[in-house]
Amino acid sequence: MAAAFFAALGYNLYVKAGTTASTAPTASAGMTQVLGLQNAGIQGSSDTTDVLDYDSSLGFKKALVTGQSYSIPCTMNLDLNDAGYQLLKDAARNATTKTVEWYRESPEMTAAGNPEKHAGVAFVTDFSEDIQAGNVAQVSFTLTGYGAYTWVAETN
């Protein structure tokens, strides 16, 4: 079986203002695309605690998942007029009351397939601007979500 490789180009990230009561979007319709995006990789995390199971005579120790979260560290070129930048900055500045609904779509590898899709609701954390003379101005932020994000596998 041959392995397929592709460049990290063509990924699209969309956001929409949300609240803690928001649900994960199922499509990008009505959302704002984040432009100039350079990174948006998902990093999942599970919290566990060790428990003893007394069903056997010796006891059995195993890890029990007690919590789940994810983060999506993002970097983008700064464009002060970009609606995605403005929405993200507003959510970061008002993180106690605002979240974003996010939807990420992979590039499609074949004409007959459907792209991989991820979605969720997250807080915008670690928002910072990097503005150095002679460099491209950039913004970095993290989408921090609790629970599981949704995932639809690519089909082709």
Residue pairs with C-beta under 8 A, 6 or more apart in sequence:
4 109
6 107
6 109
9 107
10 106
10 107
10 108
11 37
11 40
11 104
11 105
11 106
11 107
12 28
12 33
12 104
12 105
13 33
13 34
13 37
13 40
13 74
13 102
13 103
13 104
14 25
14 28
14 31
14 32
14 33
14 34
14 102
14 103
14 104
14 105
15 31
15 32
15 34
15 84
15 87
15 88
15 100
15 101
15 102
15 103
16 25
16 30
16 31
16 32
16 87
16 100
16 101
16 102
17 87
17 90
17 91
17 98
17 100
17 101
18 98
18 99
18 100
18 101
18 121
19 97
19 98
19 99
20 99
20 121
22 99
22 101
22 121
23 101
23 121
24 101
24 103
24 119
24 120
24 121
24 149
24 150
25 31
25 101
25 102
25 103
25 119
26 119
26 150
27 103
28 103
28 105
31 101
31 103
32 83
32 84
32 87
33 84
34 40
34 74
34 76
34 82
34 84
34 85
34 88
35 76
35 77
35 79
35 82
35 84
35 85
36 76
36 77
36 78
36 79
36 82
37 74
37 75
37 76
38 75
38 76
38 77
38 138
39 73
39 74
39 75
40 72
40 74
40 104
41 72
41 73
42 70
42 71
42 72
42 104
42 118
42 149
43 70
43 71
43 72
43 73
44 68
44 69
44 70
45 68
45 69
45 70
45 71
46 65
46 67
46 68
47 65
47 66
47 67
47 68
47 69
48 63
48 64
48 65
48 66
49 63
49 64
49 66
50 61
50 62
50 63
50 64
51 61
51 62
51 63
51 64
52 59
52 60
52 61
53 59
53 60
53 61
53 62
67 146
68 146
68 147
68 148
69 144
69 145
69 146
69 147
70 120
70 122
70 144
70 145
70 148
70 149
71 142
71 143
71 144
71 145
72 102
72 104
72 122
72 142
72 143
72 145
73 126
73 140
73 141
73 142
74 140
74 141
74 142
74 143
75 138
75 139
75 140
76 84
76 85
76 138
76 139
76 140
77 136
77 137
77 138
77 139
78 85
78 129
78 131
78 136
78 137
78 138
78 139
79 85
85 139
87 100
88 100
88 124
88 127
88 139
88 141
89 127
89 139
90 98
91 98
91 99
91 100
91 123
91 124
92 124
92 125
92 127
92 141
93 127
95 123
95 124
95 125
98 124
99 121
99 122
99 123
99 124
100 121
100 122
100 123
100 124
100 143
101 119
101 120
101 121
102 119
102 120
102 121
102 122
102 143
103 117
103 118
103 119
104 117
104 118
104 119
105 115
105 116
105 117
106 115
106 116
106 117
106 154
107 115
108 114
108 115
108 154
109 154
109 156
110 156
112 156
113 154
113 155
113 156
114 152
114 154
114 155
114 156
115 154
116 151
116 152
116 153
116 154
117 150
117 151
117 152
118 149
118 150
118 151
118 152
119 149
119 150
120 143
120 145
120 147
120 148
120 149
120 150
121 145
122 143
122 144
122 145
123 143
123 144
123 145
124 141
124 142
124 143
124 144
125 141
125 142
125 143
125 144
126 140
126 141
126 142
127 139
127 140
127 141
128 139
128 140
128 141
129 137
129 138
129 139
130 137
130 138
130 139
130 140
131 137
